[in-house]
C-alpha cells in the first residue's frame, strides 16, 4: 500500500506538483478558486500603491485559472464515464469497457477527462469519507517515444513508488498492479495517447503494455489524445480489438451555423464572462461579441478561454477594469486558432479602440 502523509501538508505545498503525481492530483481535485473581492473606484482610490498592487496581483492570479465550464462535451464525458464504471463494476478483465476522447488540439479533451476524474473521486470520497478506496483515480500521460518501461514508470511516479536501478519492467508492473488493486482504483486516465504510434514496434509494445495493465487493474480506462485515427489507435489487429471495447467521444470546436449552435456558443461566453472580476465590466458585454469571438477563436474553447483571460488581465493592468475590443484585438492567439478557415459570414476583424461595453 502507498504510504502518504498528504493530510499533514498544506494545499499550497502541492501548487507546483503536476497532475501526474498523486499530490498534484489531490490539489486539483480539492482546490476551488476563490473569487477575490471587487472594490469600488473609491475603495481603490483609497489604497496606497502597495495595497493596490497586491489587490491587482490577487485578481491576476485568479484569472490565470478561470472557472472550468461544463460544456455539453464535458457533460457527455462525465456521464459516459460514470455509466462505463457502473457497467464494469462486476466485469471480468477482458470484458471491461473503456472510453477514448479524441479530436483536434484546443477542443477541451484534457479538461473533459480530468473533470471526469475529479467528479468521480469527489463522489467516492463523499460516499466513503472514512474507509473508502485510497486511490480512486490515476492520471498519467504517455511520454513521447514511450517504451513499456517508461509507461510503467509513469504509473509508479503517480504512486510515488520507490524505483531502483535494478527494478526491471516486470518488477515495476507487478508493484503498480498490486498497489492499485489494494488501493481500490476504479478509474485510470491515460492522456496524450497520440504519443503512442501503433505503426512502430515500440508503439505496439506500449499498446500491449497498456492492455496488460487494463487486464490486471480492475478499473475503467479512459484515453485522450489528438487525432488518434492518424496513429492507428482503432486500426490493425490491436486497434480493432481496442475499437470493440472503447466508446469513442470525438471533440470539435463550437460550431456557429444553427440557432442552437449559436446559443451554445453564447452560453459558453456568458459562463466565462460571469467569472470575471473586473470592477467596471458590464454583464453581457462579451456575449454581444459572440460572432467576433467565434471568428477569432474558430470555436476552440481553449483559445476562447485564453483570449478572455488575457484581455481581462490587460484591463486590470491598464486600470480600465473592463474588456474592450482593443483589449481583445491586442491578444495574440495560438497558431491553430489564427489559421483556421473563417466560415462565419459578415464578420470583419475587430477595429482597435472600439469598446466592448456601451
C-alpha positions in Angstrom: 0.0 0.0 0.0 1.2 3.5 -0.7 2.4 5.4 2.4 1.2 9.0 2.3 1.1 11.8 4.8 -0.7 14.2 2.4 -3.2 15.1 5.1 -0.4 16.7 7.1 0.6 19.0 4.2 -0.9 22.4 3.3 -2.7 22.5 -0.1 -0.2 25.3 -1.2 2.6 22.7 -0.9 1.0 21.0 -4.0 0.8 24.1 -6.1 3.6 23.2 -8.4 3.0 19.4 -8.5 1.8 18.1 -11.9 -1.4 16.2 -12.2 0.6 13.2 -13.0 1.6 12.9 -9.3 -0.7 11.9 -6.5 -0.1 15.2 -4.7 -0.8 17.3 -7.7 -3.9 15.3 -8.5 -5.2 15.8 -5.0 -4.7 19.5 -5.1 -6.6 19.6 -8.4 -9.5 17.6 -7.0 -9.9 19.6 -3.8 -8.9 23.1 -5.0 -11.7 25.6 -5.9 -10.5 29.1 -6.9 -11.9 31.8 -4.5 -13.1 34.9 -6.4 -11.4 37.9 -5.0 -13.5 40.8 -3.8 -14.5 43.5 -6.2 -13.7 47.0 -4.9 -15.4 50.3 -5.9 -13.5 53.1 -7.5 -13.5 55.0 -4.2 -12.1 51.9 -2.4 -9.3 51.5 -5.0 -8.6 55.2 -4.8 -8.1 54.9 -1.0 -5.4 52.3 -1.3 -1.7 53.0 -1.3 0.5 51.7 -4.1 1.4 48.5 -2.3 -2.2 47.7 -1.4 -3.4 48.3 -5.0 -0.5 46.2 -6.4 -1.4 43.3 -4.1 -5.1 43.6 -5.0 -4.3 43.5 -8.7 -1.9 40.6 -8.2 -4.7 38.6 -6.5 -7.0 39.1 -9.4 -4.4 38.4 -12.0 -3.7 35.1 -10.2 -7.5 34.4 -10.1 -7.9 35.0 -13.9 -4.9 32.7 -14.6 -7.1 29.8 -13.5 -10.5 30.9 -14.6 -13.6 28.7 -14.0 -14.0 25.4 -15.8 -17.1 25.3 -17.9 -19.4 22.3 -18.1 -19.8 22.3 -21.8 -22.1 19.7 -23.5 -18.9 17.7 -24.3 -17.7 17.8 -20.7 -21.1 16.6 -19.5 -21.1 13.8 -22.1 -17.7 12.6 -21.0 -18.6 12.6 -17.3 -21.9 10.9 -17.9 -20.5 8.3 -20.3 -17.5 7.6 -18.0 -19.8 7.1 -15.0 -22.0 4.7 -17.0 -19.0 2.7 -18.1 -17.7 2.4 -14.5 -21.1 1.1 -13.4 -21.1 -1.4 -16.3 -17.6 -2.5 -15.5 -18.1 -2.9 -11.8 -18.6 -6.7 -11.9 -17.0 -7.4 -15.2 -14.0 -9.7 -15.8 -10.8 -8.2 -17.1 -11.3 -9.0 -20.8 -14.9 -7.7 -20.8 -14.3 -4.3 -19.3 -15.2 -1.3 -21.4 -13.3 2.0 -21.9 -13.6 5.4 -23.5 -11.5 7.3 -25.9 -11.8 11.1 -26.1 -10.1 12.4 -29.2 -10.1 15.5 -31.5 -8.1 18.5 -32.6 -5.9 20.4 -30.1 -7.7 23.0 -28.1 -11.1 21.3 -28.0 -11.1 20.6 -24.3 -10.1 16.9 -24.2 -7.8 17.1 -21.2 -10.3 19.4 -19.4 -13.1 16.9 -20.0 -11.2 13.8 -18.8 -9.7 15.5 -15.8 -13.2 16.8 -14.8 -14.4 13.2 -15.1 -11.7 12.1 -12.8 -12.4 14.9 -10.3 -16.1 14.2 -10.3 -15.5 10.5 -9.7 -13.0 11.0 -6.9 -15.3 13.5 -5.1 -18.2 11.2 -5.5 -16.2 8.3 -4.0 -14.9 10.5 -1.1 -18.4 11.7 -0.4 -19.9 8.2 -0.2 -16.9 6.8 1.8 -15.5 9.6 3.8 -13.6 7.4 6.2 -12.9 3.9 4.8 -13.2 4.3 1.1 -10.7 3.5 -1.6 -7.3 5.1 -1.0 -6.6 5.9 -4.7 -9.9 6.0 -6.7 -8.3 7.7 -9.8 -4.9 7.6 -11.5 -4.0 10.2 -14.1 -0.9 9.9 -16.3 0.3 11.0 -19.7 2.1 8.8 -22.4 5.7 10.1 -22.8 7.0 10.9 -26.3 8.7 7.9 -27.9 7.4 5.8 -25.0 8.6 2.3 -24.2 6.8 -0.2 -22.0 9.1 0.6 -19.1 8.6 4.3 -19.5 4.8 3.8 -19.3 5.1 1.6 -16.2 7.3 4.3 -14.6 4.6 6.9 -15.2 2.2 4.7 -13.1 4.9 4.3 -10.5 5.6 8.0 -10.4 2.0 8.8 -9.8 2.0 6.4 -6.8 5.4 7.7 -5.6 6.7 4.1 -5.6 10.5 3.8 -5.0 12.3 2.6 -8.1 15.8 1.3 -8.1 18.2 0.8 -11.0 17.8 -3.0 -10.5 14.0 -2.9 -10.9 13.2 -4.4 -14.3 9.9 -4.0 -16.2 8.2 -7.0 -14.6 9.1 -5.7 -11.1 7.6 -2.3 -11.7 4.5 -3.7 -13.4 3.9 -6.1 -10.5 4.3 -3.4 -7.9 2.0 -1.0 -9.7 -0.8 -3.5 -10.3 -0.6 -4.7 -6.7 -0.8 -1.2 -5.2 -3.7 -0.2 -7.4 -5.7 -3.3 -6.7 -5.2 -2.8 -3.0 -5.9 0.9 -3.2 -9.3 0.4 -4.9 -8.5 2.3 -8.1 -11.6 2.3 -10.3 -10.6 4.9 -13.0 -7.3 5.2 -14.9 -7.0 8.2 -17.3 -4.3 8.0 -19.9 -3.7 11.4 -21.6 -1.6 12.3 -24.6 -2.3 8.9 -26.2 -1.3 10.3 -29.6 2.3 9.8 -28.4 1.7 6.1 -29.0 2.1 5.0 -32.6 0.8 1.6 -33.3 2.7 1.6 -36.6 6.0 1.2 -34.9 7.4 -1.7 -32.9 7.8 0.4 -29.7 4.3 1.8 -30.1 2.8 -1.7 -30.4 4.7 -2.8 -27.4 3.4 0.1 -25.3 -0.1 -0.7 -26.5 0.3 -4.3 -25.4 1.6 -3.0 -22.0 -1.5 -0.8 -21.6 -3.7 -3.7 -22.4 -1.9 -5.8 -19.8 -2.5 -3.0 -17.2 -6.1 -2.9 -18.1 -6.5 -6.6 -17.6 -4.6 -6.6 -14.3 -6.1 -3.4 -12.7 -9.9 -3.7 -12.0 -10.6 -0.2 -13.3 -12.2 1.6 -16.3 -9.6 3.0 -18.6 -10.1 6.3 -20.4 -7.8 7.5 -23.2 -7.5 11.1 -24.5 -5.4 12.4 -27.4 -5.2 14.3 -30.7 -6.3 12.8 -34.0 -6.0 9.2 -32.8 -7.0 7.8 -36.2 -3.7 9.1 -37.5 -1.7 6.9 -35.1 -3.9 3.9 -35.9 -5.5 3.6 -32.5 -8.5 1.8 -33.9 -7.0 0.1 -36.9 -4.9 -3.1 -37.4 -5.2 -6.2 -35.2 -4.6 -4.3 -31.9 -6.7 -1.3 -33.0 -9.7 -3.4 -33.9 -9.6 -5.1 -30.5 -9.5 -1.7 -28.8 -12.3 -0.4 -31.1 -14.5 -3.3 -30.0 -14.3 -2.3 -26.3 -13.8 1.5 -26.3 -16.6 4.1 -26.7 -15.3 7.0 -28.9 -16.1 10.6 -27.9 -14.9 13.0 -30.6 -14.3 16.6 -29.7 -14.5 19.6 -32.0 -14.7 23.3 -31.9 -18.0 25.0 -31.3 -20.0 25.5 -34.5 -21.8 28.7 -35.3 -24.2 27.7 -38.1 -27.6 26.9 -36.5 -29.6 28.7 -33.9 -28.9 26.0 -31.3 -25.1 26.2 -32.1 -25.1 29.9 -31.6 -27.0 29.6 -28.3 -24.5 27.1 -27.0 -21.6 29.3 -28.0 -23.2 32.3 -26.3 -23.8 30.2 -23.2 -20.2 29.4 -23.1 -19.2 33.0 -23.3 -21.7 34.1 -20.7 -20.3 31.5 -18.3 -16.8 32.6 -18.8 -17.8 36.2 -18.6 -19.7 35.7 -15.3 -16.5 34.6 -13.6 -14.6 37.8 -14.4 -13.6 40.0 -11.5 -13.5 43.4 -13.2 -15.0 46.4 -11.4 -16.3 48.2 -14.5 -17.2 45.3 -16.7 -20.9 45.0 -17.6 -22.5 41.6 -17.8 -23.4 40.6 -21.4 -20.7 42.8 -23.0 -18.7 39.9 -24.3 -21.8 37.8 -25.2 -22.8 40.6 -27.6 -19.5 40.0 -29.3 -20.2 36.3 -29.9 -19.6 36.5 -33.6 -16.3 38.3 -33.3 -15.1 35.9 -30.6 -16.0 32.9 -32.8 -14.1 34.5 -35.7 -11.0 35.0 -33.6 -11.0 31.5 -32.0 -12.7 29.3 -34.6 -14.9 28.0 -31.8 -12.0 26.5 -29.9 -12.7 26.6 -26.2 -9.1 26.7 -25.2 -8.4 29.7 -27.5 -11.6 31.4 -26.2 -10.6 30.9 -22.6 -7.1 32.3 -23.3 -8.4 35.3 -25.2 -10.9 36.3 -22.4 -8.4 35.7 -19.6 -5.6 37.6 -21.3 -7.9 40.5 -22.1 -9.1 40.6 -18.5 -5.5 40.8 -17.3 -4.9 43.7 -19.7 -7.9 45.5 -18.3 -6.6 45.1 -14.8 -3.1 46.2 -15.6 -4.2 49.3 -17.5 -6.8 50.3 -15.0 -9.8 50.4 -17.3 -11.4 47.4 -15.4 -13.5 46.4 -18.4 -12.7 44.4 -21.5 -12.8 46.4 -24.8 -12.4 45.2 -28.4 -9.0 46.9 -28.2 -8.0 44.5 -25.4 -9.3 41.5 -27.4 -7.7 42.6 -30.7 -4.4 43.0 -28.9 -4.2 39.4 -27.7 -2.1 37.1 -29.9 -3.7 33.7 -30.1 -2.3 30.3 -30.9 -1.3 29.3 -34.4 -4.2 26.8 -34.8 -6.9 29.4 -34.0 -5.2 32.1 -36.0 -5.1 29.9 -39.1 -8.5 28.2 -39.1 -10.7 28.8 -42.1 -13.1 31.6 -41.5 -16.5 30.3 -42.3 -18.6 32.8 -40.4 -20.0 35.3 -43.0 -20.3 39.1 -42.5 -17.8 39.5 -39.7 -14.8 41.7 -40.1 -11.8 41.8 -37.8 -12.2 44.0 -34.8 -11.3 47.6 -35.1 -8.9 48.6 -32.4 -10.3 51.0 -29.8 -13.9 50.0 -30.2 -15.4 49.4 -26.8 -17.0 46.0 -26.0 -19.1 47.8 -23.5 -21.5 50.7 -24.2 
